[in-house]
């Protein structure tokens, strides 16, 4: 169950055998979370949830009662890693499907950062990647709904391919159109219209909880998708490293 977690962190650079063992040990003792349940409740800032399986999301409920998803959380994702202060508690973390989750003590992550350079680099990469991804979601909000959905589908395909949960052009996607609507900032009815437009254009279909991209390059071009913001090429040897404990103490 640690495969997706290690696979992602190794994009930041090589890990030693000892570092891999320490990271694998973090994935022990998972707990189940039912679909439509919050993964983190209350002010639990002393632990960092790691999604081992299932689809989750970071979201906020607005004053009017409507929900806005600000990102999807996939297997191997550390969530709420930087929410060590009150500034990070406005976002909730919820399970869209049944999930398996490990609650990692924040203090243990700090110890690993102080001890292992490879783990420190990997968690700093997580910080940079989340910032880059958040910026791209803001930009994507300015695109028309059809392009917005195309971009999201390309992001999901790319991220799920990395952890072997997608083939060259399709992946299982057991979430609702309402979830996608909340991620795009449109209504579920509009999502249905946009999906019909993508299908009619020969770009993508969504059927039986599976997304099939009929023309991968065409959909990427239509959605203006450039995977560089996902930072899967790693940190780079010349990237300056932060001082100890910075990755967990600030940023979001």
N, C-alpha and C positions, 0 to 999 in steps of 0.2 A: 504493500500500500504506500510505501515511501517513494515509489518510482517517479511519479509526477513531480513531487517535491524536489528530489535530487536532480531530476532532468532539467527543471527550470533553473535551479541555483547554479548548475554547472555551465549555464550560458554566460555567467559572469566571469568564468575562468576555471581552470582545473582545481579540483579538490584532492587532497591527500586521502589515503585510505583511512587514516585516523579521523579526519574531518567528516568523511562520509559516514563512518560508524556513529559519530556523535550526532549527526543530523538524523540518521535512521532511528537512533534511540529516542529522538523527539516525537516520533510518530507512533509510539506505543500507547496503548490504552485509549483508543478512540471511543467516542460516544455517538450514538445515533441521534439525529435531529429530524423530526418529522417535517414533511413539506408544509409550507405556510407558517412555520414557527420561527421566532427570532432565535438566532444562534447565540447572541450575547444579550443578556438582560441586566438591567441595573447599571451600576457604575463599576463593572468588573474590568478595571484597567490594569490589574496585576497579571493578566494572562493574555496571550495572543492566539486567536483561533487559527488553525490550519485546516483547510478543506482537503480531505483525503478523497472523497467521492461525492458526486452529485453536483447540482447547479445551485449557487447561492447568489445573493446580490447585496450591494450596498445601496441604501435608499434613505429617503427623507420623506416624512409626511408633512405636507404643507398645512397652513392654517385652515384652508378650505376643506381639508380632509383627503385631498387627492395625494397620491404617492408619486414620487419621481425616483427612478433608478438612476444612479450615477455611474454604476459599473456592474458587470457580472463578475462573480467570483467562481473560479473553476478549480478542479482538482489540482493540488500542488500550490495553491495560493495562500500566502500568509495574509490575514486580514486584521485591520485595526492595529497594525503593528506600531503606528506612531501616535496612537491616541492615549498618550500618557498623561494628558492634562485635560482640563474641561473643554478646550477648544475642539477636541475631536469627537465629542459625544453627541453632536447633533445628527450624525449619521447612524443608522441602524444597519445591522447585518442580519439578513434573513435567508432562510432556506426556501428556494423555489421548488425543489424536489426533495425527496428524502436524501439526507446527507450523512456522511461520516466525518466527524470533526475531532481534532485533538486540541486541547487547551494547553498551550505551552506557557509555563511560567515566564514572565518577562525577565525576572532576575536570572533565569537560566540562559536566556538568549544573551544577556549582557555579559555573563561569564564566558560564553563561547566567543563572543566578539573580542573580548580582551585576550583570549588565549590563542585563537586560531586565525591567522591572516586570511586564509581562504574563505572562512565563514564570514569574517568581517567584510571582505570584498563582496561576497554574494549578497549579504543583507543590505549593503550600501547600494548595490545594483537594484535590489527590490525597491528601495526608496526612489531612485532616479527613474525607474521604469514606471512606477505609479504616478509620479509627477508628469512624465511625458504622456502617459495614457490619458490622464485627466485633462491635459491641455487639448489633446486630439478630440476628446468627447465634446469639449466646449466648441471647437471649430466645427465639428460635425453637426452640431445643433443649428448652424447657419445654413446648411444645405437643404434643398427641397427634400420632402419626406422620402421619395423614391431613392434618392442618392444616400440619404441618411441610413435607410435600411440596408442598402447594398453595402455600404461601408461596414456596418455592424456585422453582417453575415461574413464578410471577408475577414474581419478581425477574429470572429469566433472560429472560422475554418483554420486560420493560421495558428491560433493558440491551441486548438485541440489537436492539430496535426503534430505539434511539438511533443505532446504527451501520448501520442498514438491512439487518440480517441476520435480521429477523423481520417478518412482516406483522402485520395487526391481531390475529390470534389463533393463529398457529403459527410454528414455527421448526425448523430442522434441529438435531438433537441426537444426534450420533454417538458417544455415550459408552455405557458398559455400565450395567446395573442394579447391578452391584457398586460402580461409582463413586458412583452415587447413594446406595447403602446406606451407603458410607463417609462421605458428606457428611451424612447424616441420623442416623448412629449406630444403624442398625438392620441386620438381615440382608437379603441379597438376596431371600430368600423373603418376608420381610415387605414389601419394596418391591413385589413382585408383587401381594401381597394389597391393599396400599394403592392401587396403580394400578387394580386391578379395582374397588375401592370408588369411586374417582373416576369411572371410566368408567360404572359402574352408576348413579351419581348424576347423570350427564349433565354432568359438569364438564370432564373432560379425558381424552385418549387418548394413548398412545405406541405408534406403529406404524411400521415401516420407517425407523427412525432419525429420526422426526419427532414432535414434540409438537404436538398440536392441542388448543387450549383451547376447548371447546364453548360455555362460558358464562363470558366473561372477568370480568364484574362479579360473577357468582356465585362464581367461584373466588377472586377477591380478597376478597370478604366472608367466605367460608368459611375462608380462610387468614389472615385478619386482616392483610391486606397494605396498608400505607400507604407509597407510594414516597418519602415525604419523606426517609427515612434515606439514600437514594441520592444526595442532594445535587445533583440535576440542575438545580435552580433557580439554582445558582451560589453564589458567596461572599457577595454582597451588598455594596453600596458602603460600608457602615459597618463591615465586618468588619476588625478590626485585623490588620495584616500583621506577620509575624514578622521578626526581624532576619535579616540575610544568613546563608545556609547552614543555618538552623534546619530547613527541611523535610527535609533529607537526613541530619541529624545525630541526630535523636531521633524518638521515637514509632514506631508500627508499624501 
